[in-house]
Structure formats: structure tokens, C-alpha cells
Amino acid sequence: MSTRTNSFLSDAEREAVIELRHAMHSEPELSNAEWKTQERIRNILQRFGLDGAKVFHNTGLYIDIDGTASGPKRSIAVRGDIDALPIQEERQDLPYRSQVSGIMHACGHDVHASIALGTALAFHRMRDNFAGKVRVFFHPAEEAEPLGGRTVKEQQLLDGFDGAVGFHVSPDIPAGVFDACEGSITKSADQFRINITGKMAHGAAPHSGVDAIAIAAAFVNEVQKVVSREMPVDDGAVVTIGTIHGGEATNIICPSVVMEGTIRTRSPERRTLLSQRVREVAEGVAAMHRGRAECIVRTGEPPVVNDSEMVRRFRKVVHDTLGREALTAKKRAAGSDDFGFYAACVPSLYFWFGTRTAGNESLVHTPTFAVADDLLIPTTELAVRYVLDLVTP
């Protein structure tokens, strides 16, 4: 990656960014258990004179940097997630590889948190250069419930803010290239549980009972028509049944089945409709087969929706700093991210930064995923430049 952006971090700040990345990667912690990570970040912030970090969601932190210059005051939030995944790392070539069995930073959150740290340190040192506020979140539990993003929304931690910025590694984009699109760039992720009730009978006399397994099988087939026949082809809607449990013997008509799955869409407008239709199909199929179905939907993260003006400004910063060749506008993820809660509260930008280099081609959530250290500082510099552009209109 070009180093033309390297003008915002001091040498000590750059060292701290790499220090945090290595420490987090070697000692990863799962969602809602990021206690050592929280303390490590607090200590680095205090080392640079940043006191007053506040706890949220038990294991998260956020720090406010108030500018002292005169002029219009804008408030911008920056999110760096901190949790790891239950995956055994297989990268023996990394000197800072995970030392915790069965846990690794397989989604780049160690990189994200380090970029957020560099942003906080830079703005603290540059506080005489802007008039507004930068709030940096070291965000826990992005990967698993209870989600840190939901806490940000429920505790109104973005009230009064003008925007929020998030970012994510992308090994399917070459290193040095950035991607930002308008509109929905991830999908919502809601979970459902369906309890099907039939009636037990002898397997030789199925007419005497109500077969919950037959109802479940019919539901699996019928619910896919909600996507294929009721959703626009560009919606990206998905209904997946991930677990199914029922039956205890080969010669008994099964009286109950429990299924669990996920509902995903890029459309905030059709999100509620999808959940409604899954429930209606479950209840209708069960009734048709003389049984009953109870469908419980747990609302997860909303889709991440990028604000068009924030995308325009980001693309201009990248273009002016790195050139047109460093920009794409192609990536819309099939997965989800609880930065969607931020985007539901304030205008937001979530950008991808390419991490694919020789030897680092593995996708996220795999045991061989890795990001080269030399991408951290240029990406942090670019993030600082962009946030400074937002906070000083």
C-alpha cells in the first residue's frame, strides 16, 4: 500500500497500533469475555494521556476526544470491534499467533481495534485542530449474542452524533484498495425457532397420530418459496434452517420437532415481512397437517446501510490521497455485522479495505486467515484523514 497517507500518526502511536494488534492476536477473547482486551486498551489509552474511558456492554470501552478549536462542532463515532472466534489458528508462521487453544482472530477484529486505537491517539494529539467530538468505540460481542451493537442503540450512545464510521478487512480485495457503496451493504440477521406439535402414535398406524416430522419436512420445502416467489431477485433474501431435532424411535410417530434457523435480507422494509411470512408458513403447514406450530423470531442486527453523502466524501478522500486505482464500489456482503445498529441510529459509512497479499489469501472465519502488519498504519492514516474531514466541515 502507498505510504502517502502517513502524516497523522507519530512514531510512538504507530508502535502502539502494532503493539495492540500483536497482543490481541496472541491472546484472543470470545464475545462477551473480552476482559483482558478491555484492560489492555485502557492501559494504552492512559499511557498516551487519554483518561476517562467509559465501559459499555460490560467488556467494551469508548473514549471521547473533544476538540478545542473554534468553529462548527460535529460529533463523529468510530467503531473498532474486539472479539475473536472459536477457531483453532493454523498459521505457525506468525510470531504473534494465538496462544489460546481453539480461539483466534479469524475475522480481523484485532486489526479493526488497532486502527480504532490509532484514530483515538491521533485525534487526542490533534485536538487543537478541530472543534467537535470524536468518540471511539472498542466494541465487544460483534460475533455473538448478546450483541454489543444492540447495547449502543439501547443505551443511546450515539444520541447527538452526526455520523459513525466502521471498517472491515476484506481478503477478496487486493491490499491497498478500498471499497465503499451506497445503500445496504450487509444483510440483517434474525433468528427463528419453530416448535411443531403433533400427536404420538405407533409407527405401524400413522393415521392414528399427527407426524411432526412430516410437518417439518413440508415446512422446509414451502418456506423456500417465500424467497423464490415473494422476494425481488435483487433482495438477496435467505431463509436457512440450521438445526432440526425430533423423534426418539424408529417405530413411533414423532409428536414434536424443534427447528432453528436464520432470516436475512438487505432490505429494511422487507425484513419484517420475511419474519411474518416464515411464521405464517409454519402455522399454515402445521394446520394443514392437523398439527400446531409456534414460531419465535429473535431480532438480530439490521443491515448496514451506507449514507450516500458519507460514501461520496470517503471516495473523494481515497481518490485525492491514493488515486482512482485504490477505489472500487462492488462489495455487498452476504453476511451481517452489528454495525447495522450504528447505521440505524445515525448516518454511517462502513468501508472495506483490501488485505489480500501473497500468503494471505484465506477468507475470514478460516483457520489460516491473516493480515500483514504493513497494512495497519496506512489504513489507520486514511481513517484518520477521513474522520478529520467529517469532523471539520
Salt bridges, closest charged atoms under 4 A:
GLU13 OE1 - ARG125 NH2 2.74
GLU19 OE2 - ARG47 NH2 2.85
GLU27 OE1 - LYS36 NZ 3.67
GLU27 OE2 - ARG40 NH2 2.76
GLU39 OE1 - ARG42 NE 3.61
ASP64 OD1 - ARG135 NE 2.56
ASP81 OD2 - ARG79 NH2 3.74
ASP81 OD2 - HIS109 NE2 3.17
ASP81 OD1 - HIS112 ND1 2.68
ASP83 OD1 - HIS109 ND1 2.93
GLU89 OE2 - HIS25 NE2 2.81
ASP93 OD1 - ARG91 NE 2.86
ASP110 OD2 - ARG21 NE 2.84
ASP110 OD2 - HIS25 ND1 2.80
GLU142 OE1 - HIS109 NE2 3.56
GLU143 OE2 - HIS109 NE2 3.48
GLU143 OE2 - HIS365 NE2 3.50
GLU145 OE1 - ARG150 NH1 2.75
GLU145 OE1 - ARG298 NH2 3.12
ASP172 OD1 - LYS331 NZ 3.11
ASP190 OD1 - ARG271 NH2 2.59
GLU222 OE2 - LYS225 NZ 3.20
GLU230 OE1 - ARG277 NE 2.77
ASP235 OD2 - ARG270 NE 2.68
GLU260 OE2 - ARG193 NH1 3.52
GLU280 OE1 - ARG277 NH1 2.75
GLU309 OE2 - ARG312 NH2 2.68
ASP320 OD2 - LYS316 NZ 2.71
ASP320 OD1 - HIS319 ND1 3.46
ASP337 OD1 - ARG79 NH2 3.03
ASP338 OD1 - ARG79 NH1 3.32
ASP338 OD2 - HIS139 NE2 2.91
ASP373 OD1 - ARG21 NH1 2.74
ASP373 OD2 - HIS22 NE2 2.51
GLU381 OE2 - ARG14 NH2 3.67
ASP389 OD2 - ARG313 NE 2.99
